[in-house]
Amino acid sequence: MLYHVRVGGRDFQVELRPGGVWVDGEAVEVDLAHVGGTPVRSLLLDGASYWFVASRCGPGEWDLHVGGRRLRAEVVDERTRVIREMTAVAAGPAGPTPVRAPMPGMVVRVEVAEGDGVRAGQGVVIIEAMKMENELCAEGAGVVVGVRVREGQAVEKDQILVDIEPAEEAAD
């Protein structure tokens, strides 16, 4: 299984294979243990030992406290990365467009309300599809002018979930 990991602004590819673990294509010796009943983890990585505290702060997102430093970590599998690329913010000056479901699923959480301002890349709806949660983001900055779904609602591919207009149009 291939994972894309970002820790402290650095990107890594971590692959779990039957024969071991590879980080950025190199085999590493690793042992990760959870200290029961606590958020403390023990990591043995190529002979070096690390203790850290890990707290989940969202789907695939972790707060890590290591040696007095706080780091943010994001871990996504290859499938999730591809889905995010399909729903990612397009480059260029294009304005916001309605947020649509990229596949059939179930609305887990609506993160905005009518009248809210949003920035490009901001999460607005989380849907569950094929037992995975997927955050759908605004393509551009604007104002939410309509929320067409509610938590627990089933949605179809390409269904409009949230309407967003550029801020100046929404003010008219």
C-alpha positions in Angstrom: 0.0 0.0 0.0 1.4 3.4 -1.0 0.9 6.5 1.2 1.8 10.1 0.5 3.0 11.7 3.8 3.6 15.4 4.4 5.3 16.3 7.8 6.5 19.7 8.6 6.3 20.9 5.0 8.3 17.9 3.7 6.8 15.2 1.4 7.5 11.5 1.5 6.2 8.4 -0.2 5.8 5.5 2.2 5.1 2.1 0.8 4.1 -0.9 3.0 5.1 -4.2 1.4 5.0 -7.7 2.7 8.8 -7.6 3.0 9.0 -4.3 4.9 8.7 -0.5 4.6 10.1 1.7 2.0 10.4 5.5 2.3 11.1 7.4 -0.9 12.2 4.1 -2.6 14.6 3.1 0.1 14.0 0.2 2.5 13.9 1.2 6.2 13.8 -0.8 9.4 10.8 0.5 11.4 8.8 -0.5 14.4 5.9 1.6 15.6 4.2 0.9 19.0 1.3 2.5 20.7 1.7 3.0 24.5 -1.7 1.6 25.6 -4.3 4.1 26.9 -2.3 7.1 25.9 -1.6 9.1 22.7 2.1 8.3 23.1 3.8 6.4 20.3 7.3 4.8 20.2 9.0 4.7 16.9 12.2 2.8 16.1 13.5 4.0 12.7 16.7 2.5 11.4 18.0 2.0 14.9 17.1 5.4 16.2 14.3 5.6 18.9 11.7 8.4 19.0 8.8 9.1 21.4 6.0 11.3 20.2 2.4 12.2 20.9 0.0 11.8 18.0 -3.5 13.3 18.0 -5.9 12.9 15.0 -7.3 16.2 14.0 -9.2 15.2 10.8 -9.3 12.6 8.1 -5.7 11.8 7.4 -4.5 14.7 9.5 -2.4 14.4 12.7 -0.9 16.8 15.2 2.5 15.4 16.3 4.5 16.5 19.3 8.1 15.4 19.0 11.0 16.6 21.1 9.2 19.8 22.2 8.1 20.6 18.6 4.6 20.6 17.2 4.3 19.3 13.6 1.3 18.8 11.4 1.2 15.6 9.4 -1.0 14.6 6.5 -1.2 11.0 5.4 -3.2 9.9 2.3 -3.3 6.7 0.3 -2.8 6.7 -3.4 -6.6 6.5 -4.2 -7.4 9.5 -2.0 -4.5 11.5 -3.6 -6.0 10.8 -7.0 -9.5 11.8 -5.9 -8.0 15.0 -4.4 -6.2 15.8 -7.7 -9.5 15.3 -9.5 -11.2 17.8 -7.2 -8.3 20.1 -6.6 -8.3 23.8 -7.1 -7.5 24.7 -10.8 -4.6 26.9 -11.4 -5.3 30.4 -12.8 -7.7 33.2 -12.1 -10.9 31.2 -12.6 -13.6 32.2 -10.2 -15.5 29.9 -7.9 -17.8 27.3 -9.4 -20.5 25.2 -7.7 -19.0 22.3 -5.6 -20.2 19.0 -7.2 -20.0 15.5 -6.0 -17.2 13.7 -7.9 -18.9 10.3 -7.2 -22.0 8.9 -5.6 -21.8 9.0 -1.8 -23.2 10.2 1.5 -22.8 13.7 3.0 -20.8 13.3 6.3 -20.5 17.0 7.1 -21.3 20.4 5.7 -18.6 22.9 6.7 -20.2 26.1 5.4 -23.5 28.0 5.6 -25.2 30.4 3.2 -23.5 33.8 3.4 -20.1 32.4 4.5 -17.0 33.6 2.7 -14.7 30.9 1.4 -11.1 30.9 0.0 -9.7 28.8 -2.8 -9.0 25.3 -1.5 -11.2 25.6 1.6 -13.1 22.5 2.5 -16.9 23.0 2.2 -18.4 19.4 2.3 -17.1 16.0 3.3 -18.7 13.0 1.6 -18.1 9.3 2.2 -17.8 7.1 -0.8 -16.6 3.5 -0.8 -15.9 3.7 2.9 -13.5 6.7 2.5 -14.1 10.3 3.6 -13.4 12.9 0.9 -13.2 16.6 1.5 -14.5 18.7 -1.3 -13.1 22.2 -1.6 -14.0 25.5 -3.1 -12.2 26.1 -6.4 -11.9 29.9 -5.9 -12.6 32.6 -3.3 -16.2 33.7 -3.0 -19.4 33.6 -1.0 -21.7 30.7 -0.4 -25.0 31.5 -1.9 -26.7 28.1 -1.4 -26.2 24.9 0.4 -28.2 22.2 -1.4 -27.4 19.2 0.9 -27.6 18.2 4.6 -25.6 15.7 6.7 -26.7 12.1 6.1 -28.1 12.8 2.6 -27.2 10.5 -0.3 -25.8 12.3 -3.4 -25.2 11.3 -7.0 -22.1 12.0 -9.2 -22.0 15.6 -10.5 -24.8 16.7 -8.1 -24.4 20.3 -7.0 -23.7 20.4 -3.3 -22.8 24.0 -2.6 -23.3 27.1 -4.8 -20.5 29.7 -4.6 -20.3 33.1 -6.4 -17.5 35.6 -6.5 -17.8 38.0 -3.6 -18.7 41.0 -5.8 -21.6 39.2 -7.6 -23.0 37.9 -4.3 -23.2 41.5 -3.0 -25.4 42.7 -5.9 
